[in-house]
Amino acid sequence: MKVVPVPVREDNYAYLIIDEPCKKAAAVDPFDVPKVKAAAEQLGVTIVAAITTHHHLDHSGGNQNFAGQYPNLPIYGGSDKVLALSKQVKDKDEFVIGENIQVKCLATPCHTQDSICYYITDSSNKSQAGGVFTGDTLFQGGCGRFFEGDGEQMHAALSYLGTLPDETIVYNGHEYTGGNVAFGKSVDPTNPSIARLIKLVQENKVTTGLSTIGDEKEWNVFMRLGSDAVKQATNATGESAIMDRLREMKNNFRG
């Protein structure tokens, strides 16, 4: 199993999930179909599906072009708001890419109500760490905006992702890590794990795929609502109230 990020638009990521033995791949959020197709051709793999994390146009906006370029291939997503949807999925649904890549759907409503994260594992190589495509729900050091939900829903979504194995690699929808780490440091300045994230940003232009669920539990303030530092910074009690306060602070943050 191999995951290849394909930068699109200003800061979005599409991805190719490749089943290496059979050289078949799924495209995640293929906003720029020509760019994703070119990447697949360069890698010598055949695209067999599209996977959509949520309906926003910067994620599903390439689906109609994808359907034209690849007629009859499935386009997975969480609701009929996803453009060109052909396979609607819900929480705990599963499907296979190629011959070996197992995909489990995790419903994470908040950023949008149809947000689906996709957890992947390789049945032919059980020692390889899995990965999770989080769209605009979980970012390195941050989380997505609460466009269609509230703090309680986002806390539930991130807690759900937190049940995945700690070694699970995080592949998110945007390159927002620099801004997220600056905010995280303002909330929790003495956390040594945030210093690790700062170094990661300094050394890598592309940070997606370089953190794990275990890392996020250590440095992502939105996944550490019970820590004394986050409680003190937000001056709030109760997990949903802390999450809402963090969101307000992040929206007003200038760093």
C-alpha positions as CSV (number, residue, x, y, z in Angstrom):
1,M,0.0,0.0,0.0
2,K,1.3,3.4,-1.0
3,V,-0.2,6.9,-0.5
4,V,0.9,9.7,-2.8
5,P,-0.3,13.3,-2.0
6,V,-1.2,15.4,-5.1
7,P,-1.3,19.1,-4.2
8,V,-4.2,20.9,-5.9
9,R,-5.5,24.5,-5.8
10,E,-3.7,26.8,-3.3
11,D,-3.4,24.4,-0.4
12,N,-5.7,21.4,-1.0
13,Y,-4.5,17.8,-1.2
14,A,-5.8,15.1,-3.4
15,Y,-4.3,11.7,-3.0
16,L,-3.7,8.4,-4.8
17,I,-4.1,5.3,-2.6
18,I,-2.2,2.6,-4.5
19,D,-2.5,-1.2,-4.2
20,E,1.1,-1.8,-5.3
21,P,0.8,-5.5,-6.2
22,C,-2.0,-5.0,-8.7
23,K,-1.1,-1.4,-9.6
24,K,-4.7,-0.1,-9.0
25,A,-5.5,3.2,-7.2
26,A,-8.3,5.3,-5.8
27,A,-8.2,9.0,-6.0
28,V,-9.2,10.9,-2.9
29,D,-10.9,14.3,-3.4
30,P,-9.5,14.6,-7.0
31,F,-10.4,18.3,-7.5
32,D,-7.8,18.7,-10.4
33,V,-8.5,15.6,-12.4
34,P,-5.8,16.2,-15.1
35,K,-3.2,16.6,-12.3
36,V,-4.3,13.4,-10.5
37,K,-4.5,11.5,-13.8
38,A,-1.0,12.6,-14.7
39,A,0.4,11.5,-11.4
40,A,-1.3,8.1,-11.8
41,E,0.2,7.7,-15.3
42,Q,3.7,8.7,-14.1
43,L,3.4,6.0,-11.3
44,G,2.1,3.4,-13.8
45,V,-1.2,2.8,-11.9
46,T,-4.8,2.5,-13.0
47,I,-7.4,4.6,-11.2
48,V,-10.4,2.5,-10.2
49,A,-12.4,4.8,-7.9
50,A,-12.9,8.2,-6.5
51,I,-13.3,8.8,-2.8
52,T,-14.8,12.1,-1.4
53,T,-14.5,13.3,2.1
54,H,-17.3,15.8,2.0
55,H,-19.4,17.9,-0.4
56,H,-17.5,21.2,-0.4
57,L,-16.5,22.2,-3.9
58,D,-12.8,22.2,-3.2
59,H,-13.1,18.5,-2.4
60,S,-16.0,17.2,-4.6
61,G,-15.6,19.9,-7.3
62,G,-13.6,17.6,-9.6
63,N,-16.1,14.7,-9.4
64,Q,-18.1,15.5,-12.5
65,N,-14.9,15.8,-14.6
66,F,-13.7,12.5,-13.0
67,A,-17.0,10.8,-14.0
68,G,-16.4,12.1,-17.6
69,Q,-12.8,10.9,-17.7
70,Y,-13.6,7.6,-16.0
71,P,-17.2,6.6,-16.8
72,N,-18.7,3.8,-14.7
73,L,-16.1,4.0,-11.9
74,P,-17.5,4.4,-8.4
75,I,-17.5,7.8,-6.7
76,Y,-17.9,7.3,-3.0
77,G,-19.2,10.0,-0.6
78,G,-21.4,10.6,2.4
79,S,-24.4,12.3,0.9
80,D,-26.1,13.2,-2.3
81,K,-24.7,16.7,-2.0
82,V,-21.4,15.2,-3.2
83,L,-21.1,15.9,-6.9
84,A,-21.5,13.0,-9.3
85,L,-22.0,10.6,-6.3
86,S,-22.6,7.0,-7.3
87,K,-21.8,5.1,-4.1
88,Q,-23.2,6.7,-0.9
89,V,-21.5,5.4,2.3
90,K,-22.3,5.7,6.0
91,D,-20.5,5.0,9.2
92,K,-18.7,1.6,9.4
93,D,-19.3,0.8,5.8
94,E,-16.4,-1.0,4.1
95,F,-15.1,-1.5,0.6
96,V,-11.9,-2.7,-1.2
97,I,-9.5,-0.8,-3.5
98,G,-7.9,-3.1,-6.0
99,E,-7.3,-6.5,-4.3
100,N,-5.7,-5.7,-0.9
101,I,-6.6,-2.3,0.5
102,Q,-9.4,-2.4,3.0
103,V,-11.4,0.9,3.5
104,K,-13.6,1.6,6.5
105,C,-15.8,4.6,6.5
106,L,-16.0,6.8,9.7
107,A,-18.8,9.3,9.9
108,T,-17.4,12.5,11.4
109,P,-20.2,15.2,11.1
110,C,-19.4,18.8,12.1
111,H,-17.4,20.6,9.3
112,T,-20.2,19.3,7.2
113,Q,-22.9,16.8,8.1
114,D,-21.7,14.4,5.4
115,S,-18.0,14.4,6.4
116,I,-16.6,10.9,6.1
117,C,-13.1,9.9,7.1
118,Y,-11.6,6.8,5.4
119,Y,-9.4,4.4,7.4
120,I,-7.3,2.2,5.2
121,T,-5.2,-1.0,5.9
122,D,-3.4,-3.4,3.6
123,S,-4.6,-7.0,4.0
124,S,-1.5,-8.3,2.2
125,N,0.9,-6.5,4.6
126,K,-0.6,-6.5,8.1
127,S,2.6,-5.1,9.6
128,Q,2.2,-1.8,7.7
129,A,0.6,1.0,9.6
130,G,-2.9,2.1,8.4
131,G,-3.8,5.5,7.2
132,V,-6.8,7.8,7.6
133,F,-8.0,10.5,5.2
134,T,-9.6,13.1,7.3
135,G,-10.7,15.8,4.8
136,D,-11.4,19.0,6.7
137,T,-12.1,17.3,10.1
138,L,-8.6,16.7,11.5
139,F,-5.5,18.6,10.5
140,Q,-2.0,18.4,11.8
141,G,-2.3,20.4,15.0
142,G,-5.8,21.5,14.3
143,C,-9.3,20.8,13.1
144,G,-11.8,22.1,10.5
145,R,-14.3,24.9,10.9
146,F,-17.7,24.0,12.4
147,F,-19.7,25.0,9.3
148,E,-22.6,22.6,9.9
149,G,-22.0,21.4,13.5
150,D,-20.9,22.5,17.0
151,G,-18.3,21.9,19.5
152,E,-20.0,18.7,20.8
153,Q,-20.0,17.2,17.3
154,M,-16.4,18.1,16.6
155,H,-15.3,16.7,20.0
156,A,-17.1,13.5,19.1
157,A,-15.6,13.4,15.7
158,L,-12.0,13.8,16.9
159,S,-12.6,11.4,19.8
160,Y,-13.8,8.8,17.2
161,L,-10.6,9.3,15.2
162,G,-8.7,9.0,18.4
163,T,-9.9,5.4,18.8
164,L,-7.8,4.4,15.7
165,P,-4.4,2.8,16.4
166,D,-1.9,5.4,17.5
167,E,0.4,4.5,14.5
168,T,-2.3,5.4,12.0
169,I,-0.9,8.0,9.5
170,V,-2.9,11.2,9.1
171,Y,-3.6,12.4,5.5
172,N,-5.7,15.7,5.7
173,G,-7.3,17.9,3.2
174,H,-5.2,21.1,3.4
175,E,-1.7,22.3,4.2
176,Y,-2.6,24.3,7.3
177,T,0.1,23.1,9.7
178,G,2.1,26.3,10.0
179,G,-0.9,28.3,11.2
180,N,-2.1,25.4,13.4
181,V,1.2,25.0,15.2
182,A,1.4,28.8,15.9
183,F,-2.1,28.7,17.5
184,G,-1.3,25.5,19.4
185,K,1.8,27.1,20.9
186,S,-0.2,30.1,22.0
187,V,-2.6,27.8,23.9
188,D,0.0,25.3,25.3
189,P,3.4,27.0,25.1
190,T,5.3,24.5,27.3
191,N,4.2,21.3,25.5
192,P,7.4,19.6,24.2
193,S,5.4,17.8,21.6
194,I,4.4,21.1,20.0
195,A,8.1,21.8,19.6
196,R,8.3,18.6,17.6
197,L,5.6,19.9,15.3
198,I,7.3,23.2,14.9
199,K,10.4,21.3,13.7
200,L,8.3,19.2,11.3
201,V,6.9,22.5,9.7
202,Q,10.4,24.0,9.5
203,E,11.8,21.0,7.7
204,N,8.9,20.1,5.4
205,K,6.9,22.1,2.8
206,V,4.4,19.2,2.6
207,T,3.5,18.0,6.1
208,T,0.6,15.7,5.3
209,G,1.4,12.1,5.9
210,L,4.1,13.0,8.4
211,S,2.1,12.7,11.6
212,T,0.1,9.9,13.3
213,I,-3.0,9.7,15.4
214,G,-0.7,9.2,18.4
215,D,1.1,12.4,17.5
216,E,-2.1,14.4,17.3
217,K,-3.1,13.2,20.8
218,E,0.1,14.8,22.0
219,W,0.3,18.1,20.2
220,N,-3.2,18.9,18.9
221,V,-5.0,21.1,21.4
222,F,-8.3,20.2,19.9
223,M,-7.7,16.6,20.9
224,R,-6.4,17.5,24.4
225,L,-9.5,19.1,25.9
226,G,-8.8,17.5,29.3
227,S,-5.3,18.9,29.7
228,D,-4.7,21.5,32.3
229,A,-3.1,23.9,29.8
230,V,-6.1,23.8,27.4
231,K,-8.6,24.3,30.3
232,Q,-6.6,27.2,31.7
233,A,-6.2,28.9,28.3
234,T,-9.9,28.6,27.4
235,N,-11.2,29.4,30.9
236,A,-14.1,27.0,30.2
237,T,-15.4,23.7,31.7
238,G,-17.1,20.9,29.9
239,E,-15.7,19.4,26.7
240,S,-18.1,20.9,24.2
241,A,-17.7,24.4,25.9
242,I,-13.9,24.0,25.7
243,M,-14.1,23.0,22.1
244,D,-16.4,26.0,21.2
245,R,-14.0,28.3,23.1
246,L,-11.0,27.0,21.2
247,R,-12.8,27.5,18.0
248,E,-13.6,31.1,18.9
249,M,-9.9,31.7,20.0
250,K,-8.7,30.2,16.7
251,N,-11.0,32.3,14.6
252,N,-9.6,35.4,16.4
253,F,-6.0,34.3,16.4
254,R,-3.5,36.5,14.7
255,G,-0.1,34.8,14.7
